[in-house]
């Protein structure tokens, strides 16, 4: 679901520093986004203070960065309730930091992408509820004075590169800041890989364009769709064998011991019936070898012999 609710265009503080809190999951580009904003602030002749925590930047870990800029800035960290903008590159991370948003005037921007941590799936049974935040986009948009919740990841996939979702969010952010659009376009090439510059520029413009579109009519949204009888989840593993470096991490960390290395030391699924789709293997693989796909299908469409298929 895409959603937006606008108030005042600019969020630059009238007095004192402007505070922007950028949050997400390791690998999403939180630090890159914060550096771009810091560079933009310096170009305007403003003082900038930046504080970040990225020790958990391993895939799946929480990452956040405080950016403060203005005529005079003393502290690098944003007090609770003083953030002019909370920018979330992942939905649950954005929600976790909402308490830092300035009441009555803060702007919340977040991708609706949901990255469910493996250990939120404590119940390994099929169709079990997980511990991920269940708040819907519509619920949050109603609570925040100014909110933008694009499906940035979906838009990035349409552009051909899922990783430019952060640049789409930068485009959205640029519409609520006082910095000229041409300054953003000048800074962007300094921080993105040269091979992806063209796609990143398109992503930035896509984010800006999204804010000008009419809001999507509200619909009744289910935060976590749950299969109803006679439906069942069907799990499939997509394994790119040529990328596997035989590190054995997925094999050792699989809670159900579904995986093993074959005679060529390439990972394979050896117990398809035991796989619950918890995604531990997907998230811990450093080489993106495994992709877990979970679909809800009619019970009669599920084979009696297996609930998991392997696609290579």
Phi, psi and omega per residue, in radians:
X1 nan 2.330 2.967
X2 -1.692 2.487 3.096
X3 -2.659 2.641 3.092
X4 -2.671 2.580 3.022
X5 -2.528 2.055 -2.995
X6 -1.818 2.642 2.948
X7 -2.269 -2.153 3.102
X8 -1.175 2.538 -3.088
X9 -1.201 -0.879 -3.039
X10 -1.599 2.448 3.090
X11 -1.973 0.168 3.117
X12 -1.183 2.247 -3.059
X13 -1.091 2.461 3.110
X14 -1.230 -0.743 3.095
X15 -2.331 2.541 -3.098
X16 1.393 3.109 -3.082
X17 -1.283 2.710 2.983
X18 -1.570 2.343 -3.045
X19 -2.017 2.143 3.106
X20 -2.187 2.159 3.126
X21 -1.885 2.119 -3.104
X22 -1.956 2.190 -3.043
X23 -2.348 2.721 3.118
X24 3.067 -2.792 -3.110
X25 -1.954 2.570 -3.131
X26 -0.887 2.296 3.138
X27 1.699 -0.132 -3.110
X28 -1.511 -0.230 3.114
X29 1.735 0.451 3.123
X30 -1.012 -0.791 -3.085
X31 -1.197 -0.675 3.109
X32 -1.073 -0.787 3.136
X33 -1.063 -0.745 -3.127
X34 -1.172 -0.613 3.111
X35 -1.199 -0.643 3.092
X36 -1.091 -0.793 -3.138
X37 -1.144 -0.682 3.103
X38 -1.126 -0.721 3.119
X39 -1.109 -0.735 3.096
X40 -1.034 -0.742 -3.138
X41 -1.105 -0.723 3.110
X42 -1.107 -0.636 3.116
X43 -1.094 -0.456 3.128
X44 -1.522 0.051 -3.140
X45 1.370 0.362 -3.099
X46 -1.672 2.683 2.979
X47 -1.281 2.478 -3.113
X48 -2.314 2.351 2.991
X49 -2.191 2.346 -3.112
X50 -2.302 2.331 3.097
X51 -2.339 2.342 -3.067
X52 -2.471 2.683 3.014
X53 -2.187 1.987 -3.118
X54 -2.343 0.394 3.085
X55 -1.148 -0.361 3.123
X56 -1.733 0.441 -3.054
X57 -1.215 -0.136 3.001
X58 -0.987 2.495 -3.039
X59 -0.842 2.190 3.124
X60 1.812 -0.237 -3.118
X61 -1.511 2.708 3.140
X62 -1.382 2.353 3.130
X63 -2.315 2.408 3.070
X64 -2.545 2.726 -3.111
X65 -2.496 2.261 3.064
X66 -1.663 2.265 3.045
X67 -2.144 2.178 3.094
X68 -2.248 2.271 -3.135
X69 -2.507 2.595 -3.134
X70 2.992 -2.979 3.130
X71 -1.128 -0.591 3.139
X72 -2.609 2.138 -3.120
X73 -2.266 2.251 -3.107
X74 -1.846 -0.831 -3.060
X75 -1.763 2.510 3.134
X76 -1.515 -0.120 -3.074
X77 -1.963 2.583 -3.090
X78 -1.626 2.161 3.087
X79 -1.157 2.698 3.106
X80 -1.058 2.315 3.140
X81 1.462 0.166 -3.085
X82 -2.073 0.100 -3.134
X83 -1.372 2.164 3.048
X84 -1.263 -0.549 3.101
X85 -2.423 2.342 2.891
X86 -1.966 2.049 -3.123
X87 -1.914 1.957 -3.104
X88 -1.834 2.155 3.079
X89 -1.488 -0.122 3.084
X90 -2.515 2.480 -2.943
X91 -1.045 -0.923 -3.086
X92 -1.139 -0.643 3.105
X93 -1.117 -0.701 3.071
X94 -1.049 -0.751 3.141
X95 -1.139 -0.651 -3.113
X96 -1.068 -0.488 -3.061
X97 -1.825 0.168 -3.121
X98 -1.056 -0.504 -3.137
X99 -1.128 -0.272 3.100
X100 -1.458 -0.214 -3.085
X101 -1.246 2.469 -3.122
X102 -1.202 2.096 -3.101
X103 -1.087 2.353 3.039
X104 1.515 -0.422 -3.077
X105 -2.404 -0.136 -3.101
X106 -1.258 2.696 3.120
X107 -1.989 2.255 3.125
X108 -1.900 2.171 3.101
X109 -2.201 2.234 3.141
X110 -2.688 2.462 2.929
X111 -1.155 2.537 3.084
X112 -1.486 0.063 3.124
X113 -1.050 2.358 3.127
X114 -1.998 2.035 3.063
X115 -1.875 1.791 -3.078
X116 -1.453 2.025 -3.136
X117 -1.061 2.503 -3.105
X118 -0.950 -0.665 -3.027
X119 -1.529 0.144 2.881
X120 -1.359 -0.272 -3.120
X121 -1.663 1.135 -3.081
X122 -1.226 -0.597 3.088
X123 -1.538 1.989 -3.029
X124 -1.480 0.001 -3.089
X125 -1.291 2.657 3.073
X126 -1.041 2.465 3.073
X127 1.221 0.208 -3.137
X128 -1.317 2.586 3.041
X129 -1.235 2.542 3.073
X130 -1.848 3.016 -3.050
X131 -1.615 0.260 3.122
X132 -1.245 2.687 3.127
X133 -0.993 2.291 -3.057
X134 -1.760 0.096 -3.123
X135 -1.189 2.346 3.134
X136 -1.488 2.844 3.103
X137 -1.054 -0.786 -3.108
X138 -1.045 -0.688 3.140
X139 -1.098 -0.749 -3.092
X140 -1.269 -0.735 -3.126
X141 -1.033 -0.627 3.133
X142 -1.194 -0.432 -3.053
X143 -1.584 -0.279 -3.022
X144 -1.909 2.319 -3.105
X145 -0.973 -0.740 -3.131
X146 -2.356 2.044 -3.040
X147 -2.436 2.498 3.088
X148 -2.352 2.097 -3.108
X149 -2.304 1.333 3.111
X150 -1.407 2.738 2.963
X151 -1.474 1.241 -3.026
X152 -1.087 -0.666 3.138
X153 -1.130 -0.741 3.091
X154 -1.078 -0.705 3.097
X155 -1.130 -0.689 3.140
X156 -1.149 -0.679 3.105
X157 -1.087 -0.684 3.101
X158 -1.119 -0.503 3.093
X159 -1.414 -0.141 3.075
X160 1.728 0.062 -3.130
X161 -2.662 1.815 -3.089
X162 -1.029 -0.474 -3.045
X163 -1.277 -0.178 3.118
X164 -1.527 0.196 3.070
X165 -1.022 -0.617 3.124
X166 -1.129 -0.591 3.121
X167 -1.258 -0.580 3.038
X168 -1.066 -0.744 3.098
X169 -1.155 -0.586 3.032
X170 -1.067 -0.696 3.095
X171 -1.065 -0.737 3.075
X172 -1.105 -0.798 3.139
X173 -1.035 -0.655 -3.080
X174 -1.104 -0.416 -3.118
X175 -1.375 -0.223 3.132
X176 -1.965 0.120 3.075
X177 -1.921 2.805 -3.104
X178 -1.473 -0.110 -3.100
X179 -1.216 2.395 3.120
X180 -1.084 2.549 -3.123
X181 -1.037 -0.618 -3.119
X182 -1.162 -0.475 3.088
X183 -1.208 -0.701 3.082
X184 -1.047 -0.774 -3.125
X185 -1.176 -0.457 3.097
X186 -1.310 -0.627 -3.081
X187 -1.416 -0.611 -3.038
X188 -0.898 -0.781 -3.126
X189 -1.093 -0.331 -3.136
X190 -1.265 -0.358 -2.952
X191 -2.133 -0.167 3.128
X192 -1.838 2.654 3.113
X193 -1.028 2.383 -3.102
X194 -0.951 -0.625 -3.102
X195 -1.179 -0.382 -3.104
X196 -1.873 0.162 -3.060
X197 -1.025 -0.828 -3.096
X198 -1.040 -0.762 3.135
X199 -1.160 -0.668 3.123
X200 -1.144 -0.664 3.095
X201 -1.129 -0.696 3.082
X202 -1.140 -0.664 3.138
X203 -1.143 -0.716 3.120
X204 -1.062 -0.817 3.137
X205 -1.151 -0.601 3.111
X206 -1.115 -0.694 3.100
X207 -1.121 -0.747 3.105
X208 -1.127 -0.727 -3.115
X209 -1.149 -0.643 -3.110
X210 -1.008 -0.658 -3.097
X211 -1.193 -0.298 -3.125
X212 -1.597 -0.138 -3.095
X213 -1.446 2.632 3.093
X214 -1.055 2.504 3.111
X215 -1.041 2.536 3.070
X216 -1.220 2.293 3.133
X217 -0.951 2.417 -3.110
X218 -1.168 2.399 3.071
X219 -2.250 2.772 3.081
X220 -1.203 2.018 -3.035
X221 -1.882 2.358 3.010
X222 -1.686 2.027 -3.084
X223 -1.079 -0.771 -3.114
X224 -2.291 1.544 -3.112
X225 -0.991 2.249 -3.133
X226 -1.967 2.285 -3.128
X227 -1.095 2.396 3.093
X228 -1.876 2.482 3.125
X229 -0.989 2.401 0.102
X230 -1.710 1.013 3.106
X231 -1.799 2.781 3.082
X232 -2.685 2.648 3.078
X233 -1.321 2.448 3.027
X234 -2.125 2.181 -3.067
X235 -1.792 2.380 3.031
X236 -2.318 2.453 3.102
X237 -1.872 2.206 3.053
X238 -1.806 1.953 -3.047
X239 -1.961 2.088 3.088
X240 -1.671 1.590 -2.983
X241 -1.049 -0.605 -3.097
X242 -1.181 -0.261 3.113
X243 -1.563 -0.267 -3.040
X244 -1.209 2.259 3.129
X245 -1.873 0.261 3.030
X246 1.078 0.583 -3.110
X247 -1.282 -0.383 3.042
X248 1.333 0.087 -3.107
X249 -1.088 -0.839 -3.096
X250 -1.089 -0.670 -3.122
X251 -1.105 -0.783 -3.087
X252 -1.282 -0.529 -3.026
X253 -1.663 -0.163 3.133
X254 -1.094 2.100 -3.087
X255 -1.103 -0.507 -3.082
X256 -1.758 0.059 -3.138
X257 0.963 0.825 -3.104
X258 -1.486 -0.332 -2.956
X259 -1.912 2.760 3.062
X260 -2.741 2.884 3.034
X261 -1.663 2.345 -3.117
X262 -1.405 -2.956 -3.092
X263 -1.107 -0.379 3.115
X264 -1.727 0.209 3.135
X265 1.088 0.618 3.053
X266 -1.927 2.410 -3.081
X267 -1.132 2.483 3.058
X268 -2.533 2.724 3.093
X269 -1.545 2.034 -3.055
X270 -1.857 -0.290 3.122
X271 -2.276 1.305 -3.067
X272 -1.067 -0.588 -3.123
X273 -1.160 -0.436 -3.075
X274 -1.506 -0.306 -3.074
X275 -1.181 2.252 -3.135
X276 -1.847 -0.018 -3.129
X277 1.286 0.533 -3.080
X278 -1.282 -0.288 3.063
X279 1.310 0.162 3.093
X280 -1.008 -0.771 -3.129
X281 -1.107 -0.724 -3.118
X282 -1.096 -0.765 -3.052
X283 -1.345 -0.498 -3.098
X284 -1.576 -0.239 3.137
X285 -1.220 2.081 -3.112
X286 -1.323 -0.147 -3.042
X287 -2.059 0.227 3.056
X288 1.024 0.591 -3.085
X289 -1.279 -0.643 -2.990
X290 -1.923 2.298 2.990
X291 -2.150 2.225 -3.118
X292 -1.761 2.238 3.116
X293 -2.054 2.261 3.132
X294 -2.138 2.141 3.137
X295 -2.133 2.613 3.041
X296 -1.753 2.084 -3.050
X297 -2.266 2.763 3.053
X298 -1.033 2.497 -3.081
X299 -0.996 -0.654 -3.102
X300 -1.199 -0.298 3.134
X301 -1.466 -0.150 -3.118
X302 -1.585 2.235 -3.137
X303 -1.094 2.500 3.107
X304 -1.209 -0.390 -3.065
X305 -1.523 -0.470 -3.059
X306 -2.694 2.554 3.037
X307 -1.944 0.062 -3.107
X308 -2.297 2.334 3.072
X309 -2.063 2.757 3.124
X310 -2.025 2.246 3.089
X311 -2.074 2.182 -3.091
X312 -2.103 nan nan
